[in-house]
Each structure stands twice: as C-alpha cells, then as structure tokens.
Amino acid sequence: MNSPIDLFELLASLLSFVFNNIIFILLLSVPIIFLVLKIRDFLEWKEYAMSHIAEAIDIAQKALKKSHSKKVVDQAHSAMSMADTAVQNHLFRSWYSTLQIAKQAIEVAKKANYTAEDEVRIAERDDEERKRKDEEAALIAVALNGSAESQYQLGLSYLEGKSPVHKNIDKANEWFQRAAGQGYAAAQNEMEKFEERRRKREALALEITDLRHQIDSINKNINFLSDDIDKTTGTGKYAPSSRPSDWDYRIDRRDRLYNDRINPLESKIMALKSEINIKEQQVNRIN
C-alpha cells in the first residue's frame, strides 16, 4: 500500500511533467480540437443538406401524385434531378454548396406542387360547373316537356338564383311567360310583378340620368365661375408675371369668392352623387 508520501511524490512528478511540457501539450491539443470541430460541422452540414434533399424529393413526388400534366412533370423531374445532383455534389465539393443546390431543388419542387394544386382546383371547379350545367339542362328539358308548374318553378329558380341555376332575370321572365301563356295564375302574377319592377327600374334610370345631367351642368358653371374669379382677382392664369405688392390681398379675395360662389356648388355635387348612389342601390334591390 502506497504511503501518503509516495502519493504526494507521484502527484508532484505529474505536475512537474505537465508544467515542463505545457507548450507541447497545448500545441498537440489545438489540431485535435480543430479536427473534432471540423468533424462535428461536417456531420451537421451533412444532416442538414440531406434533410433538404429528402424534402425536395418528397414535395416533387407529392406534385406528381396530384397531376400528370407536362408542366408539373417537367418541374417535378427538374427538382428531383437537382436533388440527385446535390447528392453527387458532396463527393467533389463542400456540404455547404450541396445545401444550396438542395434548397434550389426545394423551390422548384414547390413550384411543381403549387402548379399541381392549381390544376386540381381548376379541374374540380370545371367538373362542378359541368355537373351544374347538366342539372340545369335536365331542369330545362323537364320544363320544356312538362307542365306550367315546372316552367313556373324554373322561372323562380332563375329569379332567386337557386342551385343549380345562376340568377338571371331575363330567363326568369322567359319561363314565367311560358307558364303564364298556359294560364298559370302564379306565373301571371310574377309577370305583373316583373312589369312593375321594369317600370320602377326605368323610372329610377331616368332620375339617375337627370341627376348626372345636373352634375355636368354644375361642373360647367364651376369652371366658368372659377375662370371669372381668377380674372376678377388677377390670379391663376391671369396673374402678372412678377408678384405684385397686393398679392396677398388678391389671394385672400379670391379665396373668399371661392367660398361664397364655388364651395356651395361643390357641396351640391356631393349631395347629388350621394342621391345617385342611393337610387342605384334601389335599382339593385329591385333586380
């Protein structure tokens, strides 16, 4: 068994060795630490790059499952080709450059996926529209060969925009006329309502036209008065080339004349435009 003195001597010898060789130990540890750090960075970059490569391939494959159009296939294959290039690239270059290629592959793959999704949405929309038109055609066929009741119901569908038809006032009137021609009372009532709505629309249209004519007339008056005020006060295009001593007085007088003569007319125009907007809303509600 070692005595405390022996242990102390051993420890002293070890400390002496370290102290005497500290420079050598430090010089030896620096490249080892550098190598360890490089290996760690290499493994991290490799994992990061490979995950991007896998993501690019996955997105491209999803795009191909959604659509087989030439545009999608070309984009998806381009993305997968870039991903394959990224895999091969690391044998000759750094993992950093490999990662950049992988990121580019992801962007191309995403474009392919977006294109495929758009094509799917368009195809679904077109399919729904075809189904709607088929259903509409079936309703029309029934109405053509059916009773006044079926013609009246089809007219109501067009009037209210019930599926599968779109709202169409003219078509609604057409089918109401067909049913009314067979003496269907409800259709005749709708025809009377349609005629009443037509008269209201025409009356409102005339009122709107008259209001717009009033606005045009007021604008002409404003232009005339503005020119007259500038001429009276010697401002605007009638101002002298050099600024006169009474310029501030002229501007003040012009502003007062504008307030007295022009501003009320501009307020009138605003009121007329508001009235037009109200009447246009009334027309829309009648339709």
Secondary structure, DSSP 8 states (H G I E B T S, - for coil): ---HHHHHHHHHHHHHHHHHTHHHHHHHHHHHHHHHHHHHHHHHHHHHHHHHHHHHHHHHHHHHHH---HHHHHHHHHHHHHHHHHHHHTTTS-HHHHHHHHHHHHHHHHHHHHHHHHHHHHHHHHHHHHHHHHHHHHHHHHHHHS-HHHHHHHHHHHHHT-TTS---HHHHHHHHHHHHHTT-HHHHHHHHHHHHHHHHHHHHHHHHHHHHHHHHHHHHHHHHHHHHHHHHHT-GGGS-SS--TTHHHHHHHHHHHIIIIIHHHHHHHHHHHHHHHHHHHHHHHH-
